[in-house]
Amino acid sequence: MAAIQYTDRGTAVRVSPAGRALTEAVLAALDAPSILNTQPWRWRIDGDTAQLRADRSRQLATIDPDGRLLTLSCGAALHHVRVALAADGVAAEVAYLPDGDDPDLLATVHPAGAVERGAQAQRLRRAMSIRRTDRRPFADQDVPEAALDRLRAAAAARRRSAPGAPAGPGRRRRRRGPRGRRRARGPGVPGGARGLGP
Ligand SMILES: Cc1cc2nc3c(=O)[nH]c(=O)nc-3n(C[C@H](O)[C@H](O)[C@H](O)COP(=O)(O)O)c2cc1C
């Protein structure tokens, strides 16, 4: 099954600028990190609305029986869409779990007017294109309190905008720095991506 489904294939010329920005944002979100690179999301673009669905066929029964890692992965993809839209000057209206009868419909995203293309949004958008998972060992150092405070504040802000989102445990180790490898396009962790080296 394709990662993106368009309901209006062939009518692209009539798509609004916001709809086009949404499609581009969803395409950018295909590069989001996911548990063991399973990419367990399905996007459906219907006019000016994108639906984000969990793809249970990609859930890892052994290490992720309750689907938490799958949900986190989809959350990362949703965050990518929001960042890409913001960088494009488009505000996003996000509905979380909009259908109580359909728990695999995790969110819908709808462009909701213009926002300033701020420097922070541009910085995050660039980071989306170049980030990759750093698999080197953790350093044996505590994360500085100031950094933890920033993480807590960011998580609290996100929880306020996503009511009901569970709080996750924090990690107290700091990674040593980015690793210079490109990620693979398809699902599955590439052979060269193991945590070997310095
Ligand atoms: C919820 C979640 C859990 C992950 N857990 C691990 C992990 O335990 N070990 C690891 O090396 N990478 C982990 N990753 C990173 C993925 O393996 C990585 O995102 C994927 O292989 C794609 O590579 P990339 O991030 O470089 O694009 C995790 C990613 C997510 C979103």
The ligand as a Gaussian input file, in Angstrom:
#p B3LYP/6-31G(d) Opt

LIG

0 1
 C        9.833000       5.668000      18.438000
 C       11.213000       5.392000      17.882000
 C       12.054000       4.497000      18.522000
 C       13.335000       4.245000      18.024000
 N       14.160000       3.370000      18.689000
 C       15.422000       3.187000      18.236000
 C       16.313000       2.321000      18.957000
 O       15.972000       1.748000      19.988000
 N       17.575000       2.176000      18.484000
 C       17.994000       2.804000      17.346000
 O       19.153000       2.624000      16.957000
 N       17.171000       3.620000      16.642000
 C       15.909000       3.818000      17.074000
 N       15.072000       4.660000      16.391000
 C       15.552000       5.300000      15.188000
 C       15.115000       4.539000      13.934000
 O       15.768000       3.303000      13.817000
 C       15.420000       5.443000      12.734000
 O       14.581000       6.571000      12.813000
 C       15.161000       4.759000      11.409000
 O       16.026000       3.674000      11.223000
 C       15.332000       5.728000      10.247000
 O       16.647000       6.264000      10.272000
 P       16.864000       7.841000      10.364000
 O       16.293000       8.335000      11.673000
 O       18.366000       8.001000      10.292000
 O       16.132000       8.452000       9.193000
 C       13.794000       4.915000      16.861000
 C       12.929000       5.806000      16.214000
 C       11.660000       6.055000      16.724000
 C       10.764000       7.046000      16.037000

